[in-house]
């Protein structure tokens, strides 16, 4: 990971911690294999968006490197 990637990643983590909501992934559709099933039940951080297509869930187990497109019905909020 070069310095630019590392800086971007650190900014993303700060934004997630500031604006995200702790949640658990329940599952749902995605266009690449069985990825949703692999993360089902994982805690992480949900970043909602007014346009549901842009909402994302970032599994804590993967340290927020990868996200899953997450409609509200795909996640259970664990804190408000």
mmCIF file of the N, C-alpha and C atoms, coordinates in Angstrom:
data_MODEL
# 
_entry.id   MODEL 
# 
loop_
_atom_site.group_PDB 
_atom_site.id 
_atom_site.type_symbol 
_atom_site.label_atom_id 
_atom_site.label_alt_id 
_atom_site.label_comp_id 
_atom_site.label_asym_id 
_atom_site.label_entity_id 
_atom_site.label_seq_id 
_atom_site.pdbx_PDB_ins_code 
_atom_site.Cartn_x 
_atom_site.Cartn_y 
_atom_site.Cartn_z 
_atom_site.occupancy 
_atom_site.B_iso_or_equiv 
_atom_site.pdbx_formal_charge 
_atom_site.auth_seq_id 
_atom_site.auth_comp_id 
_atom_site.auth_asym_id 
_atom_site.auth_atom_id 
_atom_site.pdbx_PDB_model_num 
ATOM 1   N N  . UNK A 1 1  ? 0.864   -1.180  0.000  1.00 0.00 ? 1  UNK A N  1 
ATOM 2   C CA . UNK A 1 1  ? 0.000   0.000   0.000  1.00 0.00 ? 1  UNK A CA 1 
ATOM 3   C C  . UNK A 1 1  ? 0.907   1.237   0.000  1.00 0.00 ? 1  UNK A C  1 
ATOM 4   N N  . UNK A 1 2  ? 0.763   2.069   -1.010 1.00 0.00 ? 2  UNK A N  1 
ATOM 5   C CA . UNK A 1 2  ? 1.609   3.259   -1.031 1.00 0.00 ? 2  UNK A CA 1 
ATOM 6   C C  . UNK A 1 2  ? 1.003   4.357   -0.152 1.00 0.00 ? 2  UNK A C  1 
ATOM 7   N N  . UNK A 1 3  ? 1.737   5.453   -0.017 1.00 0.00 ? 3  UNK A N  1 
ATOM 8   C CA . UNK A 1 3  ? 1.308   6.519   0.906  1.00 0.00 ? 3  UNK A CA 1 
ATOM 9   C C  . UNK A 1 3  ? -0.042  7.120   0.540  1.00 0.00 ? 3  UNK A C  1 
ATOM 10  N N  . UNK A 1 4  ? -0.321  7.258   -0.764 1.00 0.00 ? 4  UNK A N  1 
ATOM 11  C CA . UNK A 1 4  ? -1.602  7.823   -1.188 1.00 0.00 ? 4  UNK A CA 1 
ATOM 12  C C  . UNK A 1 4  ? -2.755  6.905   -0.777 1.00 0.00 ? 4  UNK A C  1 
ATOM 13  N N  . UNK A 1 5  ? -2.589  5.600   -0.992 1.00 0.00 ? 5  UNK A N  1 
ATOM 14  C CA . UNK A 1 5  ? -3.610  4.636   -0.578 1.00 0.00 ? 5  UNK A CA 1 
ATOM 15  C C  . UNK A 1 5  ? -3.801  4.667   0.927  1.00 0.00 ? 5  UNK A C  1 
ATOM 16  N N  . UNK A 1 6  ? -2.699  4.708   1.658  1.00 0.00 ? 6  UNK A N  1 
ATOM 17  C CA . UNK A 1 6  ? -2.777  4.698   3.114  1.00 0.00 ? 6  UNK A CA 1 
ATOM 18  C C  . UNK A 1 6  ? -3.494  5.947   3.624  1.00 0.00 ? 6  UNK A C  1 
ATOM 19  N N  . UNK A 1 7  ? -3.188  7.098   3.051  1.00 0.00 ? 7  UNK A N  1 
ATOM 20  C CA . UNK A 1 7  ? -3.839  8.342   3.467  1.00 0.00 ? 7  UNK A CA 1 
ATOM 21  C C  . UNK A 1 7  ? -5.337  8.292   3.178  1.00 0.00 ? 7  UNK A C  1 
ATOM 22  N N  . UNK A 1 8  ? -5.700  7.789   1.991  1.00 0.00 ? 8  UNK A N  1 
ATOM 23  C CA . UNK A 1 8  ? -7.119  7.671   1.630  1.00 0.00 ? 8  UNK A CA 1 
ATOM 24  C C  . UNK A 1 8  ? -7.832  6.724   2.592  1.00 0.00 ? 8  UNK A C  1 
ATOM 25  N N  . UNK A 1 9  ? -7.204  5.592   2.898  1.00 0.00 ? 9  UNK A N  1 
ATOM 26  C CA . UNK A 1 9  ? -7.801  4.611   3.800  1.00 0.00 ? 9  UNK A CA 1 
ATOM 27  C C  . UNK A 1 9  ? -8.014  5.204   5.190  1.00 0.00 ? 9  UNK A C  1 
ATOM 28  N N  . UNK A 1 10 ? -7.023  5.934   5.696  1.00 0.00 ? 10 UNK A N  1 
ATOM 29  C CA . UNK A 1 10 ? -7.153  6.545   7.016  1.00 0.00 ? 10 UNK A CA 1 
ATOM 30  C C  . UNK A 1 10 ? -8.268  7.577   7.040  1.00 0.00 ? 10 UNK A C  1 
ATOM 31  N N  . UNK A 1 11 ? -8.421  8.351   5.960  1.00 0.00 ? 11 UNK A N  1 
ATOM 32  C CA . UNK A 1 11 ? -9.513  9.324   5.877  1.00 0.00 ? 11 UNK A CA 1 
ATOM 33  C C  . UNK A 1 11 ? -10.862 8.615   5.864  1.00 0.00 ? 11 UNK A C  1 
ATOM 34  N N  . UNK A 1 12 ? -10.945 7.499   5.133  1.00 0.00 ? 12 UNK A N  1 
ATOM 35  C CA . UNK A 1 12 ? -12.196 6.752   5.060  1.00 0.00 ? 12 UNK A CA 1 
ATOM 36  C C  . UNK A 1 12 ? -12.580 6.206   6.438  1.00 0.00 ? 12 UNK A C  1 
ATOM 37  N N  . UNK A 1 13 ? -11.603 5.666   7.159  1.00 0.00 ? 13 UNK A N  1 
ATOM 38  C CA . UNK A 1 13 ? -11.881 5.123   8.490  1.00 0.00 ? 13 UNK A CA 1 
ATOM 39  C C  . UNK A 1 13 ? -12.358 6.230   9.426  1.00 0.00 ? 13 UNK A C  1 
ATOM 40  N N  . UNK A 1 14 ? -11.726 7.405   9.365  1.00 0.00 ? 14 UNK A N  1 
ATOM 41  C CA . UNK A 1 14 ? -12.157 8.528   10.206 1.00 0.00 ? 14 UNK A CA 1 
ATOM 42  C C  . UNK A 1 14 ? -13.592 8.935   9.880  1.00 0.00 ? 14 UNK A C  1 
ATOM 43  N N  . UNK A 1 15 ? -13.920 8.978   8.592  1.00 0.00 ? 15 UNK A N  1 
ATOM 44  C CA . UNK A 1 15 ? -15.279 9.342   8.192  1.00 0.00 ? 15 UNK A CA 1 
ATOM 45  C C  . UNK A 1 15 ? -16.285 8.295   8.643  1.00 0.00 ? 15 UNK A C  1 
ATOM 46  N N  . UNK A 1 16 ? -15.933 7.026   8.522  1.00 0.00 ? 16 UNK A N  1 
ATOM 47  C CA . UNK A 1 16 ? -16.827 5.960   8.972  1.00 0.00 ? 16 UNK A CA 1 
ATOM 48  C C  . UNK A 1 16 ? -17.096 6.071   10.468 1.00 0.00 ? 16 UNK A C  1 
ATOM 49  N N  . UNK A 1 17 ? -16.048 6.299   11.232 1.00 0.00 ? 17 UNK A N  1 
ATOM 50  C CA . UNK A 1 17 ? -16.212 6.392   12.681 1.00 0.00 ? 17 UNK A CA 1 
ATOM 51  C C  . UNK A 1 17 ? -17.043 7.603   13.071 1.00 0.00 ? 17 UNK A C  1 
ATOM 52  N N  . UNK A 1 18 ? -16.914 8.692   12.303 1.00 0.00 ? 18 UNK A N  1 
ATOM 53  C CA . UNK A 1 18 ? -17.649 9.918   12.622 1.00 0.00 ? 18 UNK A CA 1 
ATOM 54  C C  . UNK A 1 18 ? -19.100 9.855   12.167 1.00 0.00 ? 18 UNK A C  1 
ATOM 55  N N  . UNK A 1 19 ? -19.348 9.278   11.006 1.00 0.00 ? 19 UNK A N  1 
ATOM 56  C CA . UNK A 1 19 ? -20.680 9.356   10.394 1.00 0.00 ? 19 UNK A CA 1 
ATOM 57  C C  . UNK A 1 19 ? -21.403 8.024   10.261 1.00 0.00 ? 19 UNK A C  1 
ATOM 58  N N  . UNK A 1 20 ? -20.721 6.928   10.525 1.00 0.00 ? 20 UNK A N  1 
ATOM 59  C CA . UNK A 1 20 ? -21.337 5.619   10.358 1.00 0.00 ? 20 UNK A CA 1 
ATOM 60  C C  . UNK A 1 20 ? -22.108 5.174   11.585 1.00 0.00 ? 20 UNK A C  1 
ATOM 61  N N  . UNK A 1 21 ? -22.903 4.134   11.402 1.00 0.00 ? 21 UNK A N  1 
ATOM 62  C CA . UNK A 1 21 ? -23.715 3.574   12.483 1.00 0.00 ? 21 UNK A CA 1 
ATOM 63  C C  . UNK A 1 21 ? -23.338 2.102   12.652 1.00 0.00 ? 21 UNK A C  1 
ATOM 64  N N  . UNK A 1 22 ? -22.998 1.670   13.877 1.00 0.00 ? 22 UNK A N  1 
ATOM 65  C CA . UNK A 1 22 ? -22.722 0.249   14.085 1.00 0.00 ? 22 UNK A CA 1 
ATOM 66  C C  . UNK A 1 22 ? -23.927 -0.587  13.663 1.00 0.00 ? 22 UNK A C  1 
ATOM 67  N N  . UNK A 1 23 ? -23.658 -1.668  12.948 1.00 0.00 ? 23 UNK A N  1 
ATOM 68  C CA . UNK A 1 23 ? -24.742 -2.492  12.413 1.00 0.00 ? 23 UNK A CA 1 
ATOM 69  C C  . UNK A 1 23 ? -24.235 -3.914  12.200 1.00 0.00 ? 23 UNK A C  1 
ATOM 70  N N  . UNK A 1 24 ? -25.176 -4.809  11.933 1.00 0.00 ? 24 UNK A N  1 
ATOM 71  C CA . UNK A 1 24 ? -24.858 -6.199  11.607 1.00 0.00 ? 24 UNK A CA 1 
ATOM 72  C C  . UNK A 1 24 ? -25.428 -6.489  10.225 1.00 0.00 ? 24 UNK A C  1 
ATOM 73  N N  . UNK A 1 25 ? -24.628 -7.130  9.380  1.00 0.00 ? 25 UNK A N  1 
ATOM 74  C CA . UNK A 1 25 ? -25.067 -7.461  8.028  1.00 0.00 ? 25 UNK A CA 1 
ATOM 75  C C  . UNK A 1 25 ? -25.993 -8.674  8.062  1.00 0.00 ? 25 UNK A C  1 
ATOM 76  N N  . UNK A 1 26 ? -27.174 -8.531  7.477  1.00 0.00 ? 26 UNK A N  1 
ATOM 77  C CA . UNK A 1 26 ? -28.153 -9.614  7.464  1.00 0.00 ? 26 UNK A CA 1 
ATOM 78  C C  . UNK A 1 26 ? -28.089 -10.442 6.188  1.00 0.00 ? 26 UNK A C  1 
ATOM 79  N N  . UNK A 1 27 ? -27.477 -9.887  5.155  1.00 0.00 ? 27 UNK A N  1 
ATOM 80  C CA . UNK A 1 27 ? -27.411 -10.581 3.867  1.00 0.00 ? 27 UNK A CA 1 
ATOM 81  C C  . UNK A 1 27 ? -28.092 -9.748  2.808  1.00 0.00 ? 27 UNK A C  1 
ATOM 82  N N  . UNK A 1 28 ? -28.092 -10.231 1.595  1.00 0.00 ? 28 UNK A N  1 
ATOM 83  C CA . UNK A 1 28 ? -28.727 -9.495  0.518  1.00 0.00 ? 28 UNK A CA 1 
ATOM 84  C C  . UNK A 1 28 ? -28.009 -9.700  -0.797 1.00 0.00 ? 28 UNK A C  1 
ATOM 85  N N  . UNK A 1 29 ? -28.576 -9.146  -1.840 1.00 0.00 ? 29 UNK A N  1 
ATOM 86  C CA . UNK A 1 29 ? -28.037 -9.363  -3.176 1.00 0.00 ? 29 UNK A CA 1 
ATOM 87  C C  . UNK A 1 29 ? -26.813 -8.504  -3.447 1.00 0.00 ? 29 UNK A C  1 
ATOM 88  N N  . UNK A 1 30 ? -25.919 -9.057  -4.207 1.00 0.00 ? 30 UNK A N  1 
ATOM 89  C CA . UNK A 1 30 ? -24.776 -8.330  -4.737 1.00 0.00 ? 30 UNK A CA 1 
ATOM 90  C C  . UNK A 1 30 ? -24.359 -9.047  -6.009 1.00 0.00 ? 30 UNK A C  1 
ATOM 91  N N  . UNK A 1 31 ? -23.666 -8.351  -6.873 1.00 0.00 ? 31 UNK A N  1 
ATOM 92  C CA . UNK A 1 31 ? -23.387 -8.917  -8.187 1.00 0.00 ? 31 UNK A CA 1 
ATOM 93  C C  . UNK A 1 31 ? -22.076 -9.687  -8.280 1.00 0.00 ? 31 UNK A C  1 
ATOM 94  N N  . UNK A 1 32 ? -21.555 -10.166 -7.181 1.00 0.00 ? 32 UNK A N  1 
ATOM 95  C CA . UNK A 1 32 ? -20.335 -10.975 -7.298 1.00 0.00 ? 32 UNK A CA 1 
ATOM 96  C C  . UNK A 1 32 ? -20.395 -12.168 -6.353 1.00 0.00 ? 32 UNK A C  1 
ATOM 97  N N  . UNK A 1 33 ? -20.732 -13.289 -6.889 1.00 0.00 ? 33 UNK A N  1 
ATOM 98  C CA . UNK A 1 33 ? -20.695 -14.551 -6.154 1.00 0.00 ? 33 UNK A CA 1 
ATOM 99  C C  . UNK A 1 33 ? -21.503 -14.548 -4.882 1.00 0.00 ? 33 UNK A C  1 
ATOM 100 N N  . UNK A 1 34 ? -20.999 -15.268 -3.871 1.00 0.00 ? 34 UNK A N  1 
ATOM 101 C CA . UNK A 1 34 ? -21.725 -15.426 -2.601 1.00 0.00 ? 34 UNK A CA 1 
ATOM 102 C C  . UNK A 1 34 ? -21.176 -14.496 -1.524 1.00 0.00 ? 34 UNK A C  1 
ATOM 103 N N  . UNK A 1 35 ? -20.648 -13.357 -1.936 1.00 0.00 ? 35 UNK A N  1 
ATOM 104 C CA . UNK A 1 35 ? -20.074 -12.391 -0.989 1.00 0.00 ? 35 UNK A CA 1 
ATOM 105 C C  . UNK A 1 35 ? -21.021 -12.045 0.156  1.00 0.00 ? 35 UNK A C  1 
ATOM 106 N N  . UNK A 1 36 ? -22.313 -11.743 -0.110 1.00 0.00 ? 36 UNK A N  1 
ATOM 107 C CA . UNK A 1 36 ? -23.204 -11.406 1.022  1.00 0.00 ? 36 UNK A CA 1 
ATOM 108 C C  . UNK A 1 36 ? -23.325 -12.528 2.043  1.00 0.00 ? 36 UNK A C  1 
ATOM 109 N N  . UNK A 1 37 ? -23.354 -13.781 1.565  1.00 0.00 ? 37 UNK A N  1 
ATOM 110 C CA . UNK A 1 37 ? -23.466 -14.890 2.507  1.00 0.00 ? 37 UNK A CA 1 
ATOM 111 C C  . UNK A 1 37 ? -22.201 -15.013 3.358  1.00 0.00 ? 37 UNK A C  1 
ATOM 112 N N  . UNK A 1 38 ? -21.056 -14.693 2.762  1.00 0.00 ? 38 UNK A N  1 
ATOM 113 C CA . UNK A 1 38 ? -19.808 -14.789 3.512  1.00 0.00 ? 38 UNK A CA 1 
ATOM 114 C C  . UNK A 1 38 ? -19.763 -13.808 4.675  1.00 0.00 ? 38 UNK A C  1 
ATOM 115 N N  . UNK A 1 39 ? -20.385 -12.643 4.507  1.00 0.00 ? 39 UNK A N  1 
ATOM 116 C CA . UNK A 1 39 ? -20.329 -11.640 5.570  1.00 0.00 ? 39 UNK A CA 1 
ATOM 117 C C  . UNK A 1 39 ? -21.579 -11.627 6.440  1.00 0.00 ? 39 UNK A C  1 
ATOM 118 N N  . UNK A 1 40 ? -22.550 -12.489 6.161  1.00 0.00 ? 40 UNK A N  1 
ATOM 119 C CA . UNK A 1 40 ? -23.787 -12.502 6.950  1.00 0.00 ? 40 UNK A CA 1 
ATOM 120 C C  . UNK A 1 40 ? -23.467 -12.714 8.427  1.00 0.00 ? 40 UNK A C  1 
ATOM 121 N N  . UNK A 1 41 ? -24.046 -11.877 9.268  1.00 0.00 ? 41 UNK A N  1 
ATOM 122 C CA . UNK A 1 41 ? -23.829 -11.964 10.706 1.00 0.00 ? 41 UNK A CA 1 
ATOM 123 C C  . UNK A 1 41 ? -22.658 -11.145 11.208 1.00 0.00 ? 41 UNK A C  1 
ATOM 124 N N  . UNK A 1 42 ? -21.858 -10.598 10.294 1.00 0.00 ? 42 UNK A N  1 
ATOM 125 C CA . UNK A 1 42 ? -20.701 -9.816  10.725 1.00 0.00 ? 42 UNK A CA 1 
ATOM 126 C C  . UNK A 1 42 ? -21.110 -8.438  11.228 1.00 0.00 ? 42 UNK A C  1 
ATOM 127 N N  . UNK A 1 43 ? -20.503 -7.986  12.311 1.00 0.00 ? 43 UNK A N  1 
ATOM 128 C CA . UNK A 1 43 ? -20.681 -6.589  12.719 1.00 0.00 ? 43 UNK A CA 1 
ATOM 129 C C  . UNK A 1 43 ? -19.826 -5.691  11.840 1.00 0.00 ? 43 UNK A C  1 
ATOM 130 N N  . UNK A 1 44 ? -20.189 -4.438  11.782 1.00 0.00 ? 44 UNK A N  1 
ATOM 131 C CA . UNK A 1 44 ? -19.423 -3.476  11.014 1.00 0.00 ? 44 UNK A CA 1 
ATOM 132 C C  . UNK A 1 44 ? -20.045 -2.104  11.148 1.00 0.00 ? 44 UNK A C  1 
ATOM 133 N N  . UNK A 1 45 ? -19.795 -1.263  10.160 1.00 0.00 ? 45 UNK A N  1 
ATOM 134 C CA . UNK A 1 45 ? -20.328 0.097   10.174 1.00 0.00 ? 45 UNK A CA 1 
ATOM 135 C C  . UNK A 1 45 ? -21.130 0.342   8.908  1.00 0.00 ? 45 UNK A C  1 
ATOM 136 N N  . UNK A 1 46 ? -22.331 0.890   9.089  1.00 0.00 ? 46 UNK A N  1 
ATOM 137 C CA . UNK A 1 46 ? -23.237 1.201   7.980  1.00 0.00 ? 46 UNK A CA 1 
ATOM 138 C C  . UNK A 1 46 ? -23.176 2.686   7.680  1.00 0.00 ? 46 UNK A C  1 
ATOM 139 N N  . UNK A 1 47 ? -22.986 2.993   6.401  1.00 0.00 ? 47 UNK A N  1 
ATOM 140 C CA . UNK A 1 47 ? -23.006 4.384   5.950  1.00 0.00 ? 47 UNK A CA 1 
ATOM 141 C C  . UNK A 1 47 ? -24.210 4.546   5.043  1.00 0.00 ? 47 UNK A C  1 
ATOM 142 N N  . UNK A 1 48 ? -25.265 5.121   5.593  1.00 0.00 ? 48 UNK A N  1 
ATOM 143 C CA . UNK A 1 48 ? -26.475 5.319   4.813  1.00 0.00 ? 48 UNK A CA 1 
ATOM 144 C C  . UNK A 1 48 ? -26.356 6.501   3.877  1.00 0.00 ? 48 UNK A C  1 
ATOM 145 N N  . UNK A 1 49 ? -27.149 6.472   2.818  1.00 0.00 ? 49 UNK A N  1 
ATOM 146 C CA . UNK A 1 49 ? -27.177 7.560   1.849  1.00 0.00 ? 49 UNK A CA 1 
ATOM 147 C C  . UNK A 1 49 ? -28.632 7.766   1.451  1.00 0.00 ? 49 UNK A C  1 
ATOM 148 N N  . UNK A 1 50 ? -28.989 8.991   1.112  1.00 0.00 ? 50 UNK A N  1 
ATOM 149 C CA . UNK A 1 50 ? -30.366 9.260   0.700  1.00 0.00 ? 50 UNK A CA 1 
ATOM 150 C C  . UNK A 1 50 ? -30.760 8.388   -0.488 1.00 0.00 ? 50 UNK A C  1 
ATOM 151 N N  . UNK A 1 51 ? -29.801 8.141   -1.362 1.00 0.00 ? 51 UNK A N  1 
ATOM 152 C CA . UNK A 1 51 ? -30.009 7.234   -2.485 1.00 0.00 ? 51 UNK A CA 1 
ATOM 153 C C  . UNK A 1 51 ? -29.562 5.849   -2.014 1.00 0.00 ? 51 UNK A C  1 
ATOM 154 N N  . UNK A 1 52 ? -30.517 4.953   -1.763 1.00 0.00 ? 52 UNK A N  1 
ATOM 155 C CA . UNK A 1 52 ? -30.199 3.657   -1.160 1.00 0.00 ? 52 UNK A CA 1 
ATOM 156 C C  . UNK A 1 52 ? -29.139 2.894   -1.952 1.00 0.00 ? 52 UNK A C  1 
ATOM 157 N N  . UNK A 1 53 ? -29.007 3.171   -3.239 1.00 0.00 ? 53 UNK A N  1 
ATOM 158 C CA . UNK A 1 53 ? -28.023 2.448   -4.053 1.00 0.00 ? 53 UNK A CA 1 
ATOM 159 C C  . UNK A 1 53 ? -26.597 2.772   -3.636 1.00 0.00 ? 53 UNK A C  1 
ATOM 160 N N  . UNK A 1 54 ? -26.412 3.880   -2.926 1.00 0.00 ? 54 UNK A N  1 
ATOM 161 C CA . UNK A 1 54 ? -25.066 4.283   -2.529 1.00 0.00 ? 54 UNK A CA 1 
ATOM 162 C C  . UNK A 1 54 ? -24.751 3.951   -1.072 1.00 0.00 ? 54 UNK A C  1 
ATOM 163 N N  . UNK A 1 55 ? -25.724 3.423   -0.346 1.00 0.00 ? 55 UNK A N  1 
ATOM 164 C CA . UNK A 1 55 ? -25.474 3.030   1.042  1.00 0.00 ? 55 UNK A CA 1 
ATOM 165 C C  . UNK A 1 55 ? -24.518 1.845   1.064  1.00 0.00 ? 55 UNK A C  1 
ATOM 166 N N  . UNK A 1 56 ? -23.643 1.840   2.061  1.00 0.00 ? 56 UNK A N  1 
ATOM 167 C CA . UNK A 1 56 ? -22.638 0.780   2.145  1.00 0.00 ? 56 UNK A CA 1 
ATOM 168 C C  . UNK A 1 56 ? -22.535 0.255   3.569  1.00 0.00 ? 56 UNK A C  1 
ATOM 169 N N  . UNK A 1 57 ? -22.144 -1.010  3.668  1.00 0.00 ? 57 UNK A N  1 
ATOM 170 C CA . UNK A 1 57 ? -21.840 -1.640  4.949  1.00 0.00 ? 57 UNK A CA 1 
ATOM 171 C C  . UNK A 1 57 ? -20.395 -2.117  4.879  1.00 0.00 ? 57 UNK A C  1 
ATOM 172 N N  . UNK A 1 58 ? -19.604 -1.754  5.882  1.00 0.00 ? 58 UNK A N  1 
ATOM 173 C CA . UNK A 1 58 ? -18.191 -2.115  5.918  1.00 0.00 ? 58 UNK A CA 1 
ATOM 174 C C  . UNK A 1 58 ? -17.960 -3.112  7.053  1.00 0.00 ? 58 UNK A C  1 
ATOM 175 N N  . UNK A 1 59 ? -17.673 -4.381  6.744  1.00 0.00 ? 59 UNK A N  1 
ATOM 176 C CA . UNK A 1 59 ? -17.469 -5.388  7.787  1.00 0.00 ? 59 UNK A CA 1 
ATOM 177 C C  . UNK A 1 59 ? -16.247 -5.074  8.636  1.00 0.00 ? 59 UNK A C  1 
ATOM 178 N N  . UNK A 1 60 ? -16.412 -5.127  9.939  1.00 0.00 ? 60 UNK A N  1 
ATOM 179 C CA . UNK A 1 60 ? -15.306 -4.846  10.851 1.00 0.00 ? 60 UNK A CA 1 
ATOM 180 C C  . UNK A 1 60 ? -14.184 -5.870  10.685 1.00 0.00 ? 60 UNK A C  1 
ATOM 181 N N  . UNK A 1 61 ? -14.525 -7.104  10.371 1.00 0.00 ? 61 UNK A N  1 
ATOM 182 C CA . UNK A 1 61 ? -13.511 -8.152  10.249 1.00 0.00 ? 61 UNK A CA 1 
ATOM 183 C C  . UNK A 1 61 ? -12.508 -7.848  9.145  1.00 0.00 ? 61 UNK A C  1 
ATOM 184 N N  . UNK A 1 62 ? -12.930 -7.049  8.168  1.00 0.00 ? 62 UNK A N  1 
ATOM 185 C CA . UNK A 1 62 ? -12.028 -6.711  7.061  1.00 0.00 ? 62 UNK A CA 1 
ATOM 186 C C  . UNK A 1 62 ? -11.479 -5.305  7.199  1.00 0.00 ? 62 UNK A C  1 
ATOM 187 N N  . UNK A 1 63 ? -11.588 -4.742  8.387  1.00 0.00 ? 63 UNK A N  1 
ATOM 188 C CA . UNK A 1 63 ? -10.999 -3.443  8.696  1.00 0.00 ? 63 UNK A CA 1 
ATOM 189 C C  . UNK A 1 63 ? -11.384 -2.351  7.700  1.00 0.00 ? 63 UNK A C  1 
ATOM 190 N N  . UNK A 1 64 ? -12.588 -2.465  7.169  1.00 0.00 ? 64 UNK A N  1 
ATOM 191 C CA . UNK A 1 64 ? -13.181 -1.422  6.323  1.00 0.00 ? 64 UNK A CA 1 
ATOM 192 C C  . UNK A 1 64 ? -12.505 -1.245  4.960  1.00 0.00 ? 64 UNK A C  1 
ATOM 193 N N  . UNK A 1 65 ? -11.704 -2.192  4.541  1.00 0.00 ? 65 UNK A N  1 
ATOM 194 C CA . UNK A 1 65 ? -11.117 -2.105  3.200  1.00 0.00 ? 65 UNK A CA 1 
ATOM 195 C C  . UNK A 1 65 ? -12.176 -2.342  2.126  1.00 0.00 ? 65 UNK A C  1 
ATOM 196 N N  . UNK A 1 66 ? -13.114 -3.228  2.397  1.00 0.00 ? 66 UNK A N  1 
ATOM 197 C CA . UNK A 1 66 ? -14.108 -3.612  1.405  1.00 0.00 ? 66 UNK A CA 1 
ATOM 198 C C  . UNK A 1 66 ? -15.501 -3.365  1.938  1.00 0.00 ? 66 UNK A C  1 
ATOM 199 N N  . UNK A 1 67 ? -16.388 -2.887  1.101  1.00 0.00 ? 67 UNK A N  1 
ATOM 200 C CA . UNK A 1 67 ? -17.761 -2.641  1.508  1.00 0.00 ? 67 UNK A CA 1 
ATOM 201 C C  . UNK A 1 67 ? -18.743 -3.445  0.688  1.00 0.00 ? 67 UNK A C  1 
ATOM 202 N N  . UNK A 1 68 ? -19.947 -3.579  1.220  1.00 0.00 ? 68 UNK A N  1 
ATOM 203 C CA . UNK A 1 68 ? -21.048 -4.260  0.549  1.00 0.00 ? 68 UNK A CA 1 
ATOM 204 C C  . UNK A 1 68 ? -22.145 -3.237  0.310  1.00 0.00 ? 68 UNK A C  1 
ATOM 205 N N  . UNK A 1 69 ? -22.647 -3.144  -0.899 1.00 0.00 ? 69 UNK A N  1 
ATOM 206 C CA . UNK A 1 69 ? -23.788 -2.256  -1.155 1.00 0.00 ? 69 UNK A CA 1 
ATOM 207 C C  . UNK A 1 69 ? -24.927 -2.703  -0.252 1.00 0.00 ? 69 UNK A C  1 
ATOM 208 N N  . UNK A 1 70 ? -25.488 -1.771  0.498  1.00 0.00 ? 70 UNK A N  1 
ATOM 209 C CA . UNK A 1 70 ? -26.374 -2.161  1.587  1.00 0.00 ? 70 UNK A CA 1 
ATOM 210 C C  . UNK A 1 70 ? -27.647 -1.336  1.648  1.00 0.00 ? 70 UNK A C  1 
ATOM 211 N N  . UNK A 1 71 ? -28.728 -1.874  1.115  1.00 0.00 ? 71 UNK A N  1 
ATOM 212 C CA . UNK A 1 71 ? -30.037 -1.274  1.348  1.00 0.00 ? 71 UNK A CA 1 
ATOM 213 C C  . UNK A 1 71 ? -30.372 -1.464  2.822  1.00 0.00 ? 71 UNK A C  1 
ATOM 214 N N  . UNK A 1 72 ? -31.257 -0.611  3.348  1.00 0.00 ? 72 UNK A N  1 
ATOM 215 C CA . UNK A 1 72 ? -31.554 -0.659  4.788  1.00 0.00 ? 72 UNK A CA 1 
ATOM 216 C C  . UNK A 1 72 ? -32.053 -2.023  5.245  1.00 0.00 ? 72 UNK A C  1 
ATOM 217 N N  . UNK A 1 73 ? -32.752 -2.740  4.373  1.00 0.00 ? 73 UNK A N  1 
ATOM 218 C CA . UNK A 1 73 ? -33.275 -4.054  4.796  1.00 0.00 ? 73 UNK A CA 1 
ATOM 219 C C  . UNK A 1 73 ? -32.163 -5.101  4.919  1.00 0.00 ? 73 UNK A C  1 
ATOM 220 N N  . UNK A 1 74 ? -30.944 -4.772  4.448  1.00 0.00 ? 74 UNK A N  1 
ATOM 221 C CA . UNK A 1 74 ? -29.830 -5.713  4.527  1.00 0.00 ? 74 UNK A CA 1 
ATOM 222 C C  . UNK A 1 74 ? -29.037 -5.610  5.826  1.00 0.00 ? 74 UNK A C  1 
ATOM 223 N N  . UNK A 1 75 ? -29.356 -4.620  6.657  1.00 0.00 ? 75 UNK A N  1 
ATOM 224 C CA . UNK A 1 75 ? -28.587 -4.429  7.871  1.00 0.00 ? 75 UNK A CA 1 
ATOM 225 C C  . UNK A 1 75 ? -29.507 -4.237  9.070  1.00 0.00 ? 75 UNK A C  1 
ATOM 226 N N  . UNK A 1 76 ? -28.991 -4.591  10.251 1.00 0.00 ? 76 UNK A N  1 
ATOM 227 C CA . UNK A 1 76 ? -29.704 -4.298  11.503 1.00 0.00 ? 76 UNK A CA 1 
ATOM 228 C C  . UNK A 1 76 ? -28.834 -3.329  12.278 1.00 0.00 ? 76 UNK A C  1 
ATOM 229 N N  . UNK A 1 77 ? -29.372 -2.147  12.533 1.00 0.00 ? 77 UNK A N  1 
ATOM 230 C CA . UNK A 1 77 ? -28.623 -1.143  13.286 1.00 0.00 ? 77 UNK A CA 1 
ATOM 231 C C  . UNK A 1 77 ? -28.500 -1.611  14.736 1.00 0.00 ? 77 UNK A C  1 
ATOM 232 N N  . UNK A 1 78 ? -27.328 -1.475  15.299 1.00 0.00 ? 78 UNK A N  1 
ATOM 233 C CA . UNK A 1 78 ? -27.129 -1.890  16.689 1.00 0.00 ? 78 UNK A CA 1 
ATOM 234 C C  . UNK A 1 78 ? -26.993 -0.694  17.615 1.00 0.00 ? 78 UNK A C  1 
ATOM 235 N N  . UNK A 1 79 ? -27.029 0.521   17.032 1.00 0.00 ? 79 UNK A N  1 
ATOM 236 C CA . UNK A 1 79 ? -26.937 1.737   17.839 1.00 0.00 ? 79 UNK A CA 1 
ATOM 237 C C  . UNK A 1 79 ? -27.474 2.895   16.991 1.00 0.00 ? 79 UNK A C  1 
ATOM 238 N N  . UNK A 1 80 ? -28.137 3.832   17.642 1.00 0.00 ? 80 UNK A N  1 
ATOM 239 C CA . UNK A 1 80 ? -28.644 5.003   16.883 1.00 0.00 ? 80 UNK A CA 1 
ATOM 240 C C  . UNK A 1 80 ? -28.030 6.269   17.422 1.00 0.00 ? 80 UNK A C  1 
# 
